[in-house]
Every structure is written in structure tokens, then in C-alpha cells.
Amino acid sequence: MPRISTSLNARLSARGVLRSEWVKLRSVRSTAWCYGVLIALMVAIGLLVSSLSFSNSGSESTTGDLARSIVVDVNTAGLKITVLIACVLGALIVTGEYSTGMIRSTFAAVPRRTGALIAKAVVLAVTTFVATAIGIWLSAFVSWPSLASQQIDVDLGSPSVFMPLIGGAVYTTMVALLAFGFGVILRSTAGTLAVVLGLILVAPVIIPMLGGMVDADWARTLSALMPQNAGGQLFAFSGDASIPQSDTEALKLDGWGGFGVLAAWDVIVLAAAIALAKWRDA
């Protein structure tokens, strides 16, 4: 009688689960289109913004912090739009499987479920970071001639420029993971996008209005802790005076502080998502 113990005792490997999630992600045609649109928008918006006149005088060159601030602002201008694409991707990578019932096969292959969800998150994070970084740096090189023609000194190697450009890719990735976590919790594309876009687009407008009406520091603190406002510090130029922060603001975040707050959002939501996925039926 043939022995089948080897096949029955075969163990799942992390590499195998990651590979399967990568295959699933790239086999969906809409994923490639979304990442392609993300990159194209970053480049197009960067080129459009760089064509504007930033110099006050055509005979004098712009250097120093002002020039570096312009370079950062130009090449991160598209993030406010492309982050919405990342939200859609983060939601669809899991809610699409819930809607088709494929999630049952995924959890049947990885019974403990945690490994499958972590693999999905890793694949989403890596692809989103790479796509966003490509878009930002393509924008930087494409916009370079336009800025140089306006006598704006472009120094992409400066840490005050390099770090915010990398931070923009980190911010987009972390928002995609936030959408992924809510997707696991809600198991609905529409519900996930409503919650995440509400946090990103609506809350940063409503909470400051509330704070202005009641003149309360807690409202301003809460506003600073919203994903959009905290994450925005990741790609803000360190000396950029255009970021509104009044003297009465209860909480002021720098880049690392914004990263910490956004990371806390991700950790809390993803931990809740994994706990619920293990507890309830698929």
C-alpha cells in the first residue's frame, strides 16, 4: 500500500504563502492598471506643477531651503490623489476575495489565517512602496529641466529633499495597509472605502471646524492625530512654512512623530483585523 504520510505532513512555508499571494495580486489585471495609473499621475502632476513659475525674479536663481522646499512640494503634489488609488488597492486585495468567496480557499490552505493575512499585507506593502517610489522619482527627474529653466536649484541628493520623497512612498504604503486592515474587518469594498476615505478626506476638515467653534485644544490634538495630517509630515519639507501649525495647536508632529502616529493606526487596525479573522467564519 503506498505511503502518503509525506504529503499529509507537508508543512506550509512562509515563502510559499508569499509566492501564492504575489501570484494572485499580479494575476488580477486591474492591479497592474491601478499601479500604472498611480505612477502616471505622479509624473503628470509633478510635471504640471513644475511648469508653474515659482521664482519671484527671472534674473536671480532660487537656492537653499526655498529651492529644496519647492522640489519637495512639486514631486509630492500628486500624493493627495494617488493615495486614493492606494486605498482602493488596499481594500480590493482582501474584499475582492470575500465578495467572490475565494477567501475560503485561502483560509483552507492556511488554516491559522494569520500567515495568509500577513503575506497579503507584505505583498501589498512592497508593491505599493515600489510603485509609489518609482512615480515620485520619475516625477523628480522629469520635472528637473522645468525647474532648472526657472533657475531653481535642484538638489535631489540633499537629505532634506531625499527623505521627504522616500517618506511620500512610505506614507502611501501605510495608508494602503490601513485600508487593507479595514477591509479585513468590514469585508466590504464600499464600507471600507467609506471609512478610510472618511478618515483621510472628511475628518481633517470636520475636526478643525469643530475645534474652531469650541476653541478646544483637544480638537486640534485629535486633528493632528488623523492619518492624513500625521502622515503628511512624512513628506513635508522640514523648514516648510506652508504647513499650518498655529501657536495654540495642542500637538505638533515632525516626520518621525507623524510616522509613529500612522504606524500606531496601522498596528491597531491590523491587530483587530487578524483577531477578527481568526475568530469569525470566512
Summary of the structure (lengths in Angstrom):
residues: 282
radius of gyration: 21.7
end to end distance: 37.0
largest distance: 89.9
contacts: 895
relative contact order: 0.13
helix: 76%
strand: 1%
